[in-house]
Amino acid sequence: MSLVRTIGVLRPFAFKRPYSVSSDIGKSHSYKDIDQRLKYDEIRGKIRALGSLSEEQANDLLTEYNLDQKDHVDFRNMLKDFLDEFLDKEEIKLNVGSSNIGPNVRNSNKFPFLNSTPPNKEYSIQELFVRQYHHSQQVNSLGASLTNVYKPHEDVLNPKKANELSIKTLLAAGVHLGHSTSLYRPSTQPFIYGEYKGLHIIDLEQTLIYLKRASKVVQGVAEKGGLILFLGTRDGQRRSLEEAASRVKGYFVSSRWIPGTLTNCTEISGTWQRHEVDLEDTPTGRNLEGDELSSLVKPDLIVILNPVENRNALKEAMYARVPTIGIVDTDSEPSLVTYPVPGNDDSNRSTNLILGVLSKAGELGRRRRLEKVQQYRHLM
């Protein structure tokens, strides 16, 4: 018969080991004495330990323990109750007849190649996997469904547009957190909402207004084919800078701003390879001559995530007359930035959100430029 093999295959689903004498002695059973109970426990242990058992072997096992007809029936009933309780979690029902023990197991072929281990051994890797699979099937549908959850990685990989942004999103990213009141700059007073536990709180309504204005600037520069440079020199900002530069086909600096990049171009940028591109960002292949090889190559817009650490870049941008967009914290100087955006510049989550919105605006401007070029080509 295949009763024991079925138990062996599905044993990983069981959360109980064989009953022990010490744990069940106090329960009321129809046993004649403790010796007979020990005999039944030994039989149950053998049944659970065997991997396969034929009909003849099962009868020999019953004969070995000298069970009469009445004890035989009692044993079958007891075995049926035990197996029903043992396999109850799998909703397996055993059909025990009067002449033989025959299983009616629905899931007997679910894992036909599962090798079961003896009850006194540790579970194998296969059995542990099956247990985990069964557990996941039972509990995956439990619990609450979370909706409208803030996901920080979306600010880098799939940022929102400026018109989709809300104060709630800015608050979740921690944009409102300023610096200590001891580092307060009076020029940032219009951007401060209040004070809480020694920290200045940034007015997110002002942040939203200035961020939308900066997004319009980025969109306009990208739509006209301008070169946009993203600058952020703190740890953890490189990935967001790469994604932002790829959206607008621009450039980024994530390690250190080399002094003289804009003001001393003959020494810093004089050796850079130059080429000409059209409005579709495609190289024209034309050979550059004269001043085209020696003139200053500078970006049309610089987006700075941490202006305090990159004061040299701000000064060079002013000398080279390059407009800048910067995240201005409560310890920064807004007058050094052309288009300040009040916000927390110490948190990567905050800078990633603001940078993602700006790069999304640049992507929209570049897309509009390409559409205009295609329309022009069709008219020609």
C-alpha positions in Angstrom: 0.0 0.0 0.0 1.1 3.6 -0.5 -0.1 5.1 2.7 3.3 5.5 4.3 4.9 6.7 1.0 2.3 9.5 0.9 3.2 10.5 4.4 6.9 10.5 3.6 6.3 12.7 0.6 4.2 15.3 2.4 6.0 15.2 5.7 7.7 18.6 5.2 4.2 20.1 5.4 3.6 18.7 8.9 4.5 20.9 11.8 4.4 18.1 14.4 6.8 15.3 15.2 5.6 11.8 16.4 3.7 11.9 19.7 5.8 11.2 22.8 4.7 9.2 25.8 5.4 12.0 28.3 3.3 14.5 26.4 0.3 12.2 25.8 0.1 10.2 29.0 -2.4 12.5 30.7 -4.9 12.3 27.7 -7.9 10.0 27.7 -7.4 7.2 25.2 -8.9 3.7 24.8 -5.7 1.9 25.8 -5.7 -1.1 28.1 -2.4 -0.2 29.8 0.8 1.7 29.3 2.6 -1.2 27.7 0.0 -1.4 24.9 0.3 2.4 24.5 4.0 2.1 24.1 3.4 -0.6 21.5 1.1 1.6 19.5 3.6 4.5 19.7 6.3 2.2 18.4 4.1 1.2 15.5 3.4 4.8 14.7 7.0 5.7 14.8 7.9 2.8 12.4 5.1 3.9 10.0 6.4 7.4 9.9 10.0 6.3 9.5 9.4 4.0 6.6 9.6 5.3 3.1 7.4 2.6 1.4 5.3 -0.3 2.7 3.4 -2.9 0.8 0.1 -4.6 1.8 1.9 -7.8 2.9 4.4 -5.8 5.0 1.6 -3.9 6.7 -0.1 -7.2 7.6 3.1 -8.7 8.8 3.6 -5.6 11.0 0.2 -6.0 12.6 0.9 -9.7 13.2 4.3 -9.1 14.7 2.6 -7.2 17.6 -0.1 -10.0 18.1 -3.1 -7.7 17.6 -6.4 -9.5 17.7 -9.4 -8.6 15.5 -10.8 -6.1 18.1 -7.4 -4.5 18.6 -6.9 -4.5 14.9 -10.1 -2.3 14.4 -9.1 -0.1 17.4 -5.7 0.4 15.9 -7.1 1.3 12.5 -9.4 3.9 14.1 -6.6 5.3 16.2 -4.4 5.4 13.1 -7.0 7.2 11.1 -7.5 9.8 13.8 -3.8 10.3 14.2 -3.2 10.7 10.4 -6.2 13.0 10.0 -4.8 15.3 12.7 -1.3 14.9 11.3 -2.3 15.8 7.7 -5.1 18.3 8.6 -3.1 21.3 7.5 -2.9 19.9 4.0 -6.6 19.1 3.8 -5.8 15.5 3.1 -8.6 13.0 4.0 -7.8 9.3 4.4 -10.3 6.7 3.4 -9.7 3.7 5.8 -11.9 0.7 4.9 -12.7 -2.4 6.9 -10.4 -4.8 5.1 -7.4 -2.7 4.0 -5.9 0.7 4.5 -6.1 2.7 1.2 -5.2 6.3 0.8 -7.2 8.9 -1.1 -4.7 11.7 -1.3 -5.3 14.6 -3.7 -1.8 16.0 -3.6 0.2 12.7 -3.7 1.7 13.6 -7.1 2.4 17.2 -6.4 6.0 16.6 -5.5 6.8 13.1 -6.9 10.6 13.6 -6.9 10.9 14.8 -3.3 13.2 12.7 -1.2 12.0 12.6 2.4 14.4 12.2 5.3 13.7 10.2 8.5 11.8 11.9 11.3 14.9 11.9 13.5 17.0 13.7 10.9 17.1 17.3 9.8 15.1 18.5 6.9 16.8 18.5 3.5 17.2 21.5 1.3 14.3 20.2 -0.9 12.0 19.7 2.1 12.9 23.2 3.5 12.0 24.7 0.1 8.7 22.8 0.0 7.9 24.0 3.5 8.6 27.6 2.6 6.6 27.2 -0.5 3.6 25.9 1.4 4.0 28.6 4.0 4.0 31.3 1.3 0.8 29.8 -0.2 -0.9 30.0 3.1 0.1 33.4 4.3 0.6 35.5 1.2 -3.0 36.4 1.1 -3.0 37.6 4.7 -2.2 41.1 5.9 -3.1 44.6 4.7 -2.6 45.9 1.2 -0.5 49.1 1.2 -1.4 51.7 -1.4 -0.2 55.2 -2.1 3.2 54.4 -0.6 6.2 56.7 -1.1 9.0 54.9 -2.9 12.3 56.8 -2.8 13.9 54.8 -5.7 11.2 56.1 -8.0 12.7 59.6 -7.6 15.8 58.4 -9.4 14.5 55.9 -11.9 11.0 57.3 -12.7 10.8 60.9 -11.3 7.6 63.0 -11.3 6.9 66.0 -13.4 6.8 69.4 -11.8 3.0 69.6 -12.2 2.6 66.2 -10.5 4.5 67.3 -7.4 2.8 68.0 -4.1 3.7 69.3 -0.7 3.0 65.8 0.6 5.7 64.3 -1.6 8.2 67.0 -0.6 7.4 66.3 3.1 7.9 62.6 2.7 11.3 63.2 1.1 12.4 65.4 4.0 12.8 68.5 1.9 11.4 70.6 4.8 14.3 69.9 7.2 16.7 72.7 7.5 19.9 73.2 9.5 20.4 74.1 13.2 19.2 77.6 14.2 22.8 78.4 15.1 23.8 78.1 11.4 21.0 80.4 10.3 21.7 82.9 7.5 19.4 86.0 7.5 19.1 85.9 3.7 17.2 82.7 3.9 14.5 84.2 6.1 11.8 84.2 3.2 12.2 80.5 2.9 11.8 79.5 6.6 8.4 78.4 7.8 9.3 78.1 11.5 11.5 76.4 14.1 11.2 73.0 15.8 13.5 71.4 18.4 16.5 73.6 17.4 16.0 73.1 13.6 14.6 75.5 11.0 11.7 74.2 9.0 11.7 75.2 5.3 8.4 76.5 3.8 7.5 73.8 1.3 5.1 76.2 -0.5 8.0 78.3 -1.4 10.0 75.2 -2.4 7.2 74.1 -4.7 7.0 77.6 -6.3 10.7 77.9 -6.9 11.1 74.3 -8.1 8.4 74.8 -10.7 10.2 78.0 -11.9 13.5 76.2 -12.1 11.9 73.4 -14.0 10.7 75.9 -16.6 14.2 77.1 -17.0 15.7 73.6 -17.5 12.9 72.8 -20.0 13.6 76.0 -21.9 17.4 75.4 -22.1 16.9 71.8 -23.2 14.3 72.8 -25.8 16.7 75.3 -27.4 19.5 72.7 -27.5 21.5 74.1 -24.6 24.2 72.2 -22.7 23.2 71.3 -19.1 25.8 70.3 -16.5 24.8 68.6 -13.2 27.1 69.0 -10.2 26.9 67.0 -6.9 30.0 66.0 -4.9 28.5 64.1 -1.9 28.4 60.4 -1.4 25.4 58.6 -2.9 24.6 61.2 -5.5 26.3 59.7 -8.5 23.5 57.4 -9.6 20.9 60.2 -9.6 23.4 62.5 -11.5 24.0 59.8 -14.1 20.2 59.3 -14.7 19.6 63.0 -14.9 22.4 63.6 -17.4 21.2 60.8 -19.6 17.7 62.2 -19.8 18.8 65.6 -21.1 21.9 64.3 -22.9 24.1 66.5 -20.7 27.0 66.0 -18.4 27.6 65.6 -14.7 30.4 65.9 -12.1 30.2 63.7 -9.1 33.7 63.6 -7.6 35.2 67.1 -7.3 34.9 70.4 -9.1 38.4 71.3 -10.6 39.0 75.0 -10.0 39.5 76.8 -13.2 37.2 74.6 -15.3 35.3 77.7 -16.6 37.8 80.5 -15.9 41.0 78.8 -17.0 39.8 76.8 -20.0 43.2 76.9 -21.8 44.8 74.7 -19.0 41.8 72.7 -17.9 39.5 72.2 -20.9 41.9 73.0 -23.8 42.8 69.4 -24.4 39.2 68.2 -24.5 38.1 66.7 -27.8 35.5 68.8 -29.6 32.9 68.0 -32.2 29.8 69.7 -33.6 26.3 68.3 -33.2 23.0 69.3 -34.7 19.6 69.9 -33.0 19.1 66.2 -32.9 22.3 65.7 -30.8 23.9 63.9 -33.8 27.5 64.7 -34.7 27.8 66.5 -38.0 31.3 65.3 -38.7 32.4 68.8 -39.8 36.1 69.6 -39.2 36.4 72.5 -36.8 38.8 75.4 -37.6 40.3 78.5 -36.0 38.6 79.8 -33.0 36.2 76.9 -32.9 39.1 74.8 -31.5 40.4 77.3 -29.0 37.3 79.1 -27.8 35.8 78.5 -24.3 33.5 75.5 -24.1 31.0 76.2 -21.3 27.6 74.9 -20.3 24.4 76.9 -20.8 23.1 75.9 -17.4 24.6 74.4 -14.2 22.5 72.5 -11.7 24.2 72.3 -8.3 22.9 70.0 -5.6 25.2 71.2 -2.7 26.2 74.9 -3.3 28.0 75.3 0.0 30.7 72.7 -0.9 31.0 74.0 -4.5 31.5 77.7 -3.8 34.2 77.8 -6.5 31.9 76.5 -9.1 29.4 79.2 -8.3 32.0 82.0 -8.5 33.3 80.6 -11.8 29.8 80.4 -13.2 29.2 84.1 -12.3 32.5 85.1 -14.0 31.6 83.1 -17.1 28.0 84.3 -17.0 26.5 80.9 -16.8 23.1 80.7 -15.0 22.9 78.3 -12.1 20.2 76.4 -10.2 21.0 75.3 -6.7 19.3 73.7 -3.7 19.5 76.4 -1.0 19.5 75.2 2.6 19.1 77.5 5.7 22.9 77.7 5.9 23.4 78.7 2.2 23.6 82.0 0.5 20.7 82.4 -2.0 22.2 85.4 -3.7 25.0 83.3 -5.2 22.6 81.1 -7.2 20.6 82.4 -10.2 17.6 80.3 -9.5 17.6 79.1 -5.9 15.4 76.2 -4.8 14.9 76.1 -1.0 15.3 72.6 0.4 17.3 70.2 2.3 20.7 69.7 0.6 22.0 67.2 3.2 19.6 64.3 2.5 20.1 62.2 -0.7 16.4 61.5 -0.7 15.7 65.2 -0.9 18.3 66.0 -3.6 17.2 63.0 -5.6 13.6 64.2 -5.7 14.5 67.7 -6.7 17.1 66.5 -9.3 14.6 64.0 -10.7 12.0 66.7 -11.2 14.5 69.1 -12.9 15.8 66.3 -15.2 12.3 65.3 -16.1 11.6 68.9 -17.2 14.8 68.8 -19.3 13.7 65.5 -20.9 10.4 67.1 -21.9 12.2 70.1 -23.4 14.5 67.9 -25.4 11.5 65.8 -26.7 9.8 68.9 -27.9 13.0 70.0 -29.7 13.2 66.7 -31.5 9.6 66.9 -32.5 10.1 70.4 -33.9 13.1 69.1 -35.9 11.0 66.2 -37.3 8.3 68.6 -38.3 10.8 70.9 -40.0 12.2 67.9 -41.9 8.8 66.9 -43.1 8.1 70.5 -44.4 11.4 70.5 -46.3 
